[in-house]
């Protein structure tokens, strides 16, 4: 009986050590997780592809950067109007999806990356509307996405508030796709939108006109929490490697509508 107990005890110890070894090995093989906060309806920078997976220029660059760093990438769709609240709450590690860098963000303590894209605001209308310039929006209904630089610009007394005051009404939607749906259904006469998003939506569709008056110059970048300068530095270093080895240019080539405004390729 003592021999049997001794054998059983020895087997328990062997299995225990094996299990501990497996746990330690699993812990060693667990890659750090990086959570990218995106606008899930913002082509060509971030959107849901036909295969049900998130894609877009920003997503592709982040995925390649995480591969360089040996990190596991998780993508989190933010409510764009609440993006910084969700970042502060730890729901994501950054906001990276065609996000305009604003002085107010830096003043609030957010860590901001170097800009990587030059953007302007444009007006998307239907060709049959007769609207040819921003002046033709007088008395019209215009849609804009909540929480965007476009909305801020239209409400800024030093920006385009004078233009907005000529509208019949400014309608806010929580995504650009909803703005476009309002235009498609003739519920609004125009959409005030970022240039690359307008181009992406109108491409291949008939009956749309982009009034490209470049109504607001801005730059896109990435926002991190105020204690995450080191994290920002790591991401920027990985992106710099992508630029140096040609991967960044290969990704950009998939999105020809934005290539000419990418700062890292100029």
C-alpha positions in Angstrom: 0.0 0.0 0.0 2.8 2.4 0.9 4.4 1.7 -2.5 1.2 2.4 -4.3 0.7 5.7 -2.4 4.3 6.7 -3.2 3.8 6.0 -6.9 0.5 8.0 -6.9 2.2 10.9 -5.1 5.1 10.8 -7.6 2.6 10.9 -10.5 0.7 13.8 -9.0 4.0 15.8 -8.6 5.0 15.0 -12.2 1.7 16.2 -13.6 1.8 19.3 -11.4 5.2 20.2 -12.6 4.1 19.6 -16.2 1.1 21.8 -15.8 3.2 24.6 -14.2 5.6 24.3 -17.1 2.8 24.6 -19.6 1.4 27.7 -17.8 4.8 29.3 -17.7 5.3 28.6 -21.4 1.9 29.9 -22.2 2.6 33.1 -20.2 5.9 33.5 -22.0 4.2 33.1 -25.4 1.4 35.6 -24.7 1.9 38.7 -26.9 1.1 42.1 -25.5 -2.3 43.3 -26.7 -2.8 46.6 -28.3 -6.3 47.9 -28.7 -6.9 50.3 -31.6 -9.9 52.6 -31.4 -11.4 53.3 -34.8 -14.5 54.8 -36.4 -15.9 51.6 -37.9 -17.7 53.5 -40.7 -14.9 55.7 -42.0 -13.6 54.5 -45.4 -10.9 54.5 -46.7 -9.2 54.7 -43.3 -11.2 52.3 -41.2 -14.3 50.3 -42.1 -15.8 46.8 -42.1 -14.8 44.9 -45.2 -16.8 42.5 -47.3 -15.2 39.6 -45.4 -16.6 40.9 -42.1 -13.1 42.0 -40.9 -12.0 45.6 -40.2 -9.8 47.0 -42.9 -8.7 50.4 -44.3 -5.5 52.3 -44.5 -5.1 53.1 -40.8 -6.1 49.5 -39.8 -3.6 48.0 -42.3 -0.8 50.3 -41.0 -1.6 49.5 -37.4 -1.7 45.8 -38.1 1.7 45.9 -39.8 3.1 48.1 -36.9 1.9 45.6 -34.3 3.5 42.7 -36.3 6.8 44.6 -36.1 6.4 45.0 -32.4 5.2 41.5 -31.7 1.9 42.7 -30.4 -1.6 41.2 -30.7 -3.9 43.7 -32.3 -7.5 44.1 -31.2 -9.8 46.6 -32.9 -12.5 48.5 -31.0 -15.2 50.5 -32.7 -15.6 53.8 -30.8 -18.6 56.1 -30.8 -16.9 59.0 -32.6 -18.6 61.7 -30.5 -17.3 60.0 -27.3 -14.0 58.8 -28.6 -11.8 60.6 -26.0 -14.1 59.5 -23.2 -13.7 55.9 -24.3 -9.9 56.4 -24.6 -9.8 57.8 -21.0 -11.9 54.9 -19.8 -9.3 52.4 -21.1 -11.6 50.9 -23.7 -8.8 51.4 -26.2 -5.1 52.3 -26.2 -5.4 54.9 -28.9 -7.8 56.6 -31.3 -6.5 56.1 -34.8 -8.9 56.5 -37.7 -8.6 59.7 -39.7 -8.6 61.7 -36.5 -7.9 65.5 -36.8 -5.2 66.7 -34.4 -6.7 69.7 -32.5 -4.9 72.1 -30.2 -7.6 71.4 -27.6 -6.5 67.8 -27.4 -2.9 68.8 -26.6 -4.1 71.4 -24.1 -6.2 68.6 -22.4 -3.0 66.5 -21.9 -3.5 63.9 -24.6 -0.3 62.5 -26.2 -0.5 63.2 -30.0 1.5 61.5 -32.7 3.2 63.4 -35.5 0.6 64.2 -38.3 0.6 61.7 -41.2 -2.2 63.1 -43.5 -3.3 66.5 -44.9 -7.1 66.8 -45.1 -9.7 69.3 -46.1 -13.5 69.5 -45.8 -15.7 69.3 -48.9 -19.4 69.3 -49.7 -21.0 66.2 -51.2 -24.3 66.8 -53.1 -26.4 65.2 -55.9 -25.5 66.4 -59.4 -29.2 67.2 -60.0 -29.4 69.4 -57.0 -28.1 72.5 -58.8 -25.7 73.2 -55.9 -22.3 74.2 -57.4 -20.7 76.2 -54.6 -21.0 76.6 -50.8 -22.9 79.8 -51.4 -25.7 77.7 -52.9 -26.3 76.0 -49.6 -28.3 79.0 -48.4 -31.7 77.8 -47.2 -30.6 74.1 -47.6 -30.4 71.2 -45.1 -26.9 70.0 -44.5 -25.7 66.9 -42.6 -22.4 66.4 -40.7 -21.1 63.7 -38.4 -21.1 64.4 -34.7 -17.8 64.9 -33.0 -15.9 65.6 -36.2 -13.7 68.6 -37.1 -16.3 69.4 -39.7 -19.0 69.9 -37.1 -16.6 72.0 -35.0 -15.7 74.1 -37.9 -19.3 74.9 -38.8 -19.9 75.9 -35.2 -16.8 78.0 -34.8 -17.4 81.7 -35.0 -13.8 82.1 -36.4 -14.4 79.2 -38.7 -17.5 78.5 -40.9 -20.3 79.6 -38.5 -21.2 82.3 -41.0 -21.7 79.7 -43.7 -23.7 77.5 -41.3 -26.0 80.4 -40.5 -27.1 80.5 -44.1 -28.4 76.9 -43.9 -32.0 76.1 -43.3 -30.7 73.6 -40.7 -27.6 71.6 -39.8 -28.4 68.0 -39.1 -26.0 65.9 -37.1 -25.6 62.1 -37.4 -23.5 59.7 -35.4 -21.7 58.3 -38.6 -20.9 59.5 -42.1 -22.8 56.5 -43.5 -26.0 57.9 -41.9 -25.2 61.3 -43.3 -24.9 59.8 -46.8 -28.2 57.8 -46.2 -29.9 61.1 -45.4 -28.5 62.5 -48.7 -29.6 59.4 -50.7 -33.1 59.7 -49.3 -33.3 63.4 -50.1 -33.7 64.2 -46.4 -30.8 66.6 -46.7 -29.4 68.6 -49.6 -25.7 68.2 -48.9 -23.1 66.5 -46.6 -20.2 68.4 -45.1 -17.5 65.7 -45.0 -13.8 65.0 -45.1 -12.4 64.9 -48.6 -11.2 61.3 -48.7 -14.4 60.0 -47.3 -16.5 61.8 -49.9 -14.3 60.5 -52.7 -14.5 56.9 -51.3 -18.3 57.1 -51.1 -18.8 58.7 -54.5 -16.4 56.5 -56.3 -18.1 54.2 -58.7 -21.5 55.8 -58.0 -23.4 58.0 -60.5 -25.2 61.2 -59.7 -22.9 62.7 -57.0 -20.8 65.8 -57.1 -18.0 66.9 -54.7 -17.8 70.6 -54.3 -14.1 70.8 -53.5 -13.6 74.3 -52.1 -11.1 73.1 -49.4 -13.2 74.7 -46.6 -10.9 73.6 -43.8 -7.3 72.6 -43.7 -6.3 70.0 -41.0 -4.1 67.1 -40.3 -4.7 63.5 -39.1 -2.8 61.8 -36.3 -3.2 59.4 -33.4 -4.3 60.2 -29.9 -3.0 58.4 -26.7 -3.8 59.0 -23.0 -1.6 61.6 -21.3 0.6 59.0 -19.6 1.3 57.0 -22.7 4.1 58.9 -24.4 6.2 55.7 -24.4 3.5 53.8 -26.2 3.2 56.6 -28.8 7.0 56.5 -29.3 6.8 52.7 -29.9 4.1 53.0 -32.5 5.8 55.8 -34.3 9.1 53.9 -34.3 7.3 50.9 -35.8 5.6 53.0 -38.5 9.0 54.6 -39.3 10.3 51.1 -40.0 7.4 50.4 -42.3 8.2 53.6 -44.2 11.9 52.7 -44.4 11.3 49.1 -45.6 8.6 50.0 -48.2 5.7 48.4 -46.4 4.0 51.7 -45.8 4.1 52.6 -49.5 2.7 49.2 -50.4 -0.2 49.7 -48.1 -0.8 53.2 -49.4 -0.9 51.9 -53.0 -4.1 50.1 -52.1 -5.8 53.4 -51.3 -5.0 55.7 -54.3 -7.5 58.4 -53.3 -5.3 59.3 -50.3 -1.8 58.7 -51.5 -1.0 62.3 -52.5 -1.9 63.6 -49.1 0.2 61.2 -47.0 2.9 63.1 -45.4 5.3 60.2 -44.9 5.4 59.6 -48.7 6.2 63.2 -49.6 
